[in-house]
Amino acid sequence: MSSIRRREFIALVGGATAAWPLAARAQQADRMRRIGVLGNTSESAENLRQALRELGWVEGQNVTIEWRWAAGRPDQLPALAAELTGLHPDLIITITHRVALVAKKTTATIPIVFTSVNDPVGVGLVPSLARPGSNLTGVSLQGLDLIGKRLQLLQELVPRFARVAYLTNPTEPYSPTYLSEVQASANLLGLTQVLSVEVRATEEFASAFANLERERPDALLVEPNSVNFENRKRIADFVSGHKLPDMYGERRLMDRGLMSYGPNLSDHFRRAAVHVDKILKGAKPADLPVEQPTRFELVPRQSVMLGLSWLGAAACNTVT
């Protein structure tokens, strides 16, 4: 073989060899991805779908989404998690800490992006926000850091605000820490009493409401947990009937309530989708720090909005 032909042959083989991994990568990038979504209810589905769409992941085009909902039956979560892992998805998105904990027990290899989690370190999902160190990462609701602000907003609006009741589920892993923060923030604001009202299940609301009627606190702070979420209409009926000012940590918890203050949920799912996008493009969950919310929303009744002094109006003397 002449030297010219030899050089042409080497160039041809070298070019083909270089093209093979490029073609393989292109084929991998173009393939349909599969995502599993596991949650208690489907209320967050559209927010999540929209957040993924904004990053180019369109259901039915380049991604298949397997939706699994427990429909208010947490005992179904282990079976649903096992079903999802059996489909071998590229990753699993979980909604709430209880769901994430079930998924964590089910797989140690499939990437998991968790959302709507109040205290990822405290509940045992990750050892550190900065270094998740396993197959989990996600977005925190940062609920603990906002308790003082919620009490401060109540103090802006409720006349002679001295005693606050905290509607809590002590079986939640983050509940003791949250209660301690409520007490500490109340002390800083000069409140005289924090009344802990415990509700572990729906049937305990009757005694909890009887306790509130007996103690007559000036306002009610509602813990963001699944029991309160599932009974939000029952809570709304009680506080409305007794003209009890109420504050919530999430907008979706509030049903005809006074106000809520917490992370913007659309932005929350958008930030989770960024993690999903990075993982689908090759990043490892262990290398992606848990995100903290950067946008928060105050959702009051319109009559309350007029009374927020920090928005430039005079403070309300009455709550309607």
Secondary structure, DSSP 4 states (H G I P E B T S, - for coil): --HHHHHHHHHHHHHHHHHHHHHHHHHHHHSPEEEEEEES-STTHHHHHHHHHHTT--BTTTEEEEEEE-TT-GGGHHHHHHHHHHT--SEEEEESHHHHHHHHHH-SSS-EEEEEES-TTTTTS-S-SS---SSEEEEE--TGGGHHHHHHHHHHHSTT--EEEEEE-TTSTTHHHHHHHHHHHHHHTT--EEEEEE-SSGGGHHHHHHHHHHH--SEEEE--SHHHHHTHHHHHHHHHHTT--EEESSGGG-SS-SEEEEE-HHHHHHHHHHHHHHHHTT--GGGSPPB----EEEEE-HHHHTT-GGGTSPPPSS--
